[in-house]
């Protein structure tokens, strides 16, 4: 058994290096794609959402419930990251704190995506309520005019105008339905990327912790987890910041 282990050690070492390399490449690719896909999809989606919101006179990002939800989100994130930092420092020491800081960025990004998805869905629900109220009001006006004015010729121009308004609101309703389809296609794939990226980071950070916790100097040779993680997160942050500076929000 001893000889078999010694003979297999180089093979296991090579397999470990290959698996770690593939894991890092997958992590980097998924992070980059998630950042790019999130920015471009958010840009197109928010343009449609803002245009329909303007038609229905329902301001976007001015909902009291959204502000309250965002405050709860910020408090939760700060509490979670603060408690997590305390656990990391008290158990593994400051040597692993940089890994925690990078993990916290990943956690915040995924949580922010989830919050934006929920806020978008909440606003779409309000759009449906608003357009349904407009359509119901137009139908009620048309019904009352028919009752009060039996002769259609006397109010034919008014009825035609109201019918055109009703058709317009129905077309807006169809646009909101299309917006829901866009939401499902955009954020459904986004959720898959978030889950995939989170799973990769769990594996990646677990391997990093195992290396640092082993306190084995030979195990650290040639293994630059901290550099790999820094490059991955720095690229993510840079792409996000540049996109926001260019107005891609």
C-alpha positions in Angstrom: 0.0 0.0 0.0 2.8 2.3 0.9 4.6 1.7 -2.5 1.3 2.1 -4.4 0.7 5.4 -2.6 4.1 6.7 -3.5 3.7 5.7 -7.1 0.3 7.3 -7.3 1.4 10.5 -5.6 2.7 12.2 -8.8 -0.4 11.3 -10.7 -2.7 12.5 -7.9 -0.7 15.8 -7.8 -1.1 16.3 -11.5 -4.8 15.6 -11.4 -5.1 18.0 -8.5 -3.4 20.7 -10.4 -5.5 20.1 -13.5 -8.7 20.2 -11.5 -7.7 23.4 -9.8 -6.8 25.0 -13.1 -10.1 24.0 -14.7 -11.9 25.2 -11.6 -10.2 28.6 -11.8 -10.8 29.0 -15.5 -14.5 28.1 -15.1 -14.7 30.5 -12.2 -13.1 33.3 -14.2 -15.3 32.7 -17.3 -18.5 32.5 -15.3 -17.7 35.7 -13.4 -16.9 37.6 -16.6 -19.9 36.3 -18.4 -22.2 37.0 -15.4 -20.9 40.6 -15.2 -21.2 41.3 -18.9 -24.6 39.5 -19.2 -26.0 41.3 -16.2 -25.0 44.8 -17.4 -26.3 44.4 -20.9 -29.5 42.6 -20.0 -30.2 45.2 -17.2 -29.7 48.0 -19.7 -32.1 46.7 -22.3 -34.6 45.6 -19.7 -34.6 48.9 -17.7 -35.1 50.9 -20.9 -38.3 49.0 -21.7 -39.4 49.2 -18.1 -38.8 53.0 -17.9 -40.7 53.6 -21.1 -43.8 51.7 -20.1 -43.6 53.2 -16.6 -43.6 56.7 -18.2 -46.7 55.8 -20.2 -48.6 54.7 -17.2 -47.2 57.6 -15.0 -45.8 55.1 -12.5 -42.4 56.3 -11.5 -39.6 53.8 -11.4 -37.3 53.7 -8.3 -39.7 56.0 -6.4 -41.6 53.3 -4.6 -41.6 53.5 -0.8 -41.7 49.8 -0.5 -38.6 49.5 -2.7 -36.6 52.0 -0.5 -37.6 50.0 2.6 -36.7 46.8 0.9 -33.3 48.2 -0.1 -32.6 49.4 3.4 -33.4 45.9 4.8 -31.1 44.4 2.1 -28.2 46.7 3.1 -28.6 46.0 6.8 -28.8 42.3 6.1 -25.7 42.3 3.9 -23.7 44.4 6.5 -24.7 42.1 9.3 -23.9 38.9 7.3 -20.5 40.1 6.1 -19.6 41.5 9.6 -20.5 38.2 11.3 -18.8 36.2 8.6 -15.6 38.3 9.0 -15.6 37.8 12.8 -15.9 34.0 12.3 -13.1 34.0 9.7 -10.7 36.1 11.7 -11.3 34.3 15.0 -10.9 30.8 13.5 -8.5 31.1 10.6 -6.8 34.4 11.5 -5.8 37.4 9.4 -3.9 35.2 6.9 -7.2 34.1 5.4 -9.0 37.5 5.7 -8.2 38.5 2.2 -9.9 35.4 1.0 -12.9 36.4 3.0 -12.9 39.9 1.6 -13.0 38.6 -1.9 -15.7 36.1 -1.0 -17.7 38.9 0.5 -17.6 40.7 -2.8 -19.0 37.6 -4.6 -21.7 37.3 -1.9 -22.7 41.0 -2.3 -22.8 40.8 -6.1 -25.1 37.7 -6.1 -27.3 39.2 -3.4 -27.6 42.4 -5.3 -28.6 40.5 -8.4 -31.3 38.7 -6.4 -32.5 42.0 -5.0 -32.7 43.6 -8.4 -34.7 40.7 -9.7 -37.2 41.0 -6.9 -37.5 44.7 -7.3 -38.1 44.4 -11.1 -40.8 41.7 -10.5 -42.5 43.9 -7.9 -42.6 46.8 -10.3 -43.9 44.7 -13.1 -46.7 43.6 -10.8 -47.5 47.2 -10.2 -47.5 47.9 -13.9 -50.1 45.1 -14.4 -52.3 46.6 -11.7 -52.1 50.1 -13.2 -52.8 49.0 -16.8 -55.7 46.8 -15.6 -57.2 49.9 -13.8 -56.9 52.0 -17.0 -58.5 49.3 -19.1 -61.3 48.8 -16.6 -61.9 52.6 -16.4 -62.2 52.9 -20.2 -64.6 49.9 -20.4 -66.7 51.4 -17.6 -66.8 54.8 -19.4 -67.8 53.2 -22.7 -70.6 51.2 -20.9 -72.0 54.2 -19.2 -72.1 56.3 -22.4 -74.1 53.6 -24.1 -76.6 53.7 -21.3 -77.0 57.5 -21.1 -76.9 58.1 -24.9 -78.9 55.4 -26.7 -78.3 57.2 -30.1 -74.8 56.3 -31.1 -74.6 59.0 -33.7 -74.6 61.7 -31.1 -71.6 60.4 -29.3 -69.9 58.5 -32.1 -66.7 60.7 -32.1 -66.4 60.3 -28.3 -66.8 56.6 -28.5 -64.3 56.3 -31.3 -61.8 58.3 -29.2 -62.3 56.2 -26.1 -62.1 53.0 -28.2 -58.7 54.2 -29.5 -57.6 54.8 -25.9 -58.8 51.4 -25.0 -56.9 49.8 -27.9 -53.8 51.8 -26.9 -53.9 50.5 -23.3 -54.4 47.0 -24.6 -51.3 47.3 -26.7 -49.4 48.6 -23.6 -50.7 45.5 -21.7 -49.3 43.3 -24.4 -46.0 45.1 -24.1 -46.0 44.4 -20.4 -46.6 40.7 -21.2 -43.6 40.8 -23.5 -41.6 42.4 -20.7 -42.5 39.4 -18.5 -41.1 37.1 -21.2 -37.9 39.2 -21.3 -37.7 39.0 -17.5 -38.0 35.2 -17.6 -35.4 34.8 -20.4 -33.0 37.3 -18.9 -33.1 36.5 -15.2 -33.8 32.8 -15.6 -30.4 32.4 -17.2 -28.9 34.9 -14.8 -30.0 32.7 -11.9 -28.3 29.7 -13.5 -25.1 31.7 -13.8 -25.3 32.9 -10.2 -25.8 29.4 -8.8 -23.0 28.0 -11.0 -20.6 30.8 -10.0 -21.5 30.4 -6.3 -20.9 26.6 -6.5 -17.5 27.2 -8.1 -16.6 29.7 -5.5 -17.5 27.4 -2.7 -15.2 24.7 -4.1 -12.5 27.2 -4.9 -12.5 28.9 -1.5 -12.8 25.5 0.2 -9.6 24.4 -1.5 -7.9 27.7 -0.6 -8.9 27.3 3.1 -7.6 23.8 3.1 -4.2 24.8 1.8 -3.8 27.7 4.2 -5.2 25.8 7.2 -2.8 22.9 6.6 0.2 25.2 7.4 2.2 23.1 5.1 4.8 25.2 3.4 5.4 22.7 0.7 1.7 22.7 -0.2 1.8 26.4 -0.8 4.5 26.2 -3.5 3.1 26.8 -6.9 -0.4 27.3 -5.5 -1.5 31.0 -5.8 -5.1 30.9 -4.8 -5.0 34.4 -3.4 -3.6 35.8 -6.7 -6.1 33.9 -8.8 -9.0 35.1 -6.6 -7.8 38.7 -6.7 -7.5 38.7 -10.5 -11.0 37.2 -10.9 -12.7 39.7 -8.5 -10.6 42.6 -9.8 -11.8 41.9 -13.3 -15.4 41.7 -12.2 -15.2 45.0 -10.3 -13.4 46.8 -13.1 -16.0 45.7 -15.7 -18.8 46.7 -13.5 -17.4 50.1 -12.6 -16.5 50.9 -16.2 -19.9 49.9 -17.4 -21.5 52.2 -14.8 -19.2 55.1 -15.8 -20.3 54.7 -19.4 -23.9 54.8 -18.3 -24.6 51.1 -18.8 -26.7 50.7 -15.7 
